[in-house]
Amino acid sequence: MSLVPMDSANMTLAVRNDAQKMRDFLAWAELRYSVYNQNCTQANMTAAGIASGDQDFVLAFIGDLNRIKTLASGVLPGNADDMHYNVNALLGLV
């Protein structure tokens, strides 16, 4: 592993790269929330054959995206949830 000196140029580059990554993530979260919130209603998921228990985790994930979107807009979300648990449940890791 090579070391990158932390001079002004390298620090500026690192911060810019990370800020771009965060901006991309926030845009992704907002877009996916909008799509899922509109299309993943319980009625639609039931019609698609998604089990009730799985629907709960899909809805929790949509709530997580909404919390990210809300926090990114400068407003504290009204509630919290364990996002790691929700994501792991959707990936079949719980």
Buried (B, 14 or more C-beta within 10 A) or exposed (E): EEEEEEEEEEEEEEEEEEEEEEEEEBEEBBEBBEEBBEEBEEEEBEEEEBEEEEBEBBBBBBBBBBBBBBEBEEEEBEEEEEBEBBBEBBEEEE
